[in-house]
Amino acid sequence: MSVDNTRSTLINWLQEAHAMVEHGETMMSGRADALEAYPKLRDKLRAHVAETRHHGADIKSAIERLGAHTSAAKDIGGKLSALGHSWGTRLSGETAVQSVAASLAFEHFEIANFRAMITAADQAGEAEVRATLESIMRENEAMAHWLSENLLDTTRQYLAKAPAD
């Protein structure tokens, strides 16, 4: 693939990443709001929501540095998808354990996508974009690590609070 084609692919992936971040922000906000009984988990999710907002701004800046714009259609789709997910999990009674597991899976999904975009940025000769993506990926890796480390404690807390059948 030529550098121009790689750059075009990178822009497309960045636009999708911006929508993914919009999705993640909405989804995590909904989860955090539903976790009042788990203050440590709720507060960590809220802190990551704030980080995620910064990720969105950083991705938008990277897209604009490449002479493009975010995709309103993709962003709206990401937010609507997350709202549907939020409502669905509330209606289904998603537990704190399921919230941690789903959030952990989403973080790993983001990490995988950022790794691919870092490679594309490198191939396109976009060192500044690469540095931005690496920074975001490190924060997502830290959140995934935290979720993984806290899954067992959350499970124990949930089991201690769960009503007997």
C-alpha positions, 0 to 999 in steps of 0.5 A, a space after each residue: 500500500 502506498 503512503 497516500 493509501 496508508 494515510 487515507 486508511 489511518 484517517 478512516 481508522 482515526 475517525 472510527 476511533 473517535 466514534 469508538 471513544 464516543 461510544 466508550 464515554 457514553 457506555 462507561 458513564 452509564 455503567 458508573 452511574 449504575 454502580 453506586 454500591 461499588 464506590 471504588 469501581 464507580 469512581 475509577 470508571 468516572 475517572 476513566 470517562 474523563 480520560 476518555 474525553 481527553 482521548 476524543 479531543 486528542 484523536 480529533 486533533 490528530 485527524 485535523 493535523 492530517 487535514 481531515 475532520 471527524 465523522 459526525 455519522 460515525 460519532 452519532 452511531 457510536 453514541 447511539 450504540 452505547 445508549 442502546 447498550 446502556 439501556 439494555 444492560 440496565 433492563 437486563 440487570 447487569 451486575 457489577 461483575 458483568 460491568 467489570 468484565 464488559 469494560 475489560 473486554 472493551 478496553 482490550 478491543 480499544 488497545 488492539 485498535 490503537 496498536 493497528 493505528 500506531 502501525 499505520 501511523 508509523 507506516 505513513 510517517 506520522 510520528 506525532 500521530 503515533 505518539 498521540 496514539 501510544 499515549 492513549 493506548 498506555 492509558 487504556 492498558 492501565 485501565 485494563 490492568 486495573 479492571 483485571 486486578 479488581 475483577 476478583 474483589 468486585 466478584 467477592 463484593 457482589 457475592 457478599 451482597 447478592 441475595 440468597 436464592 
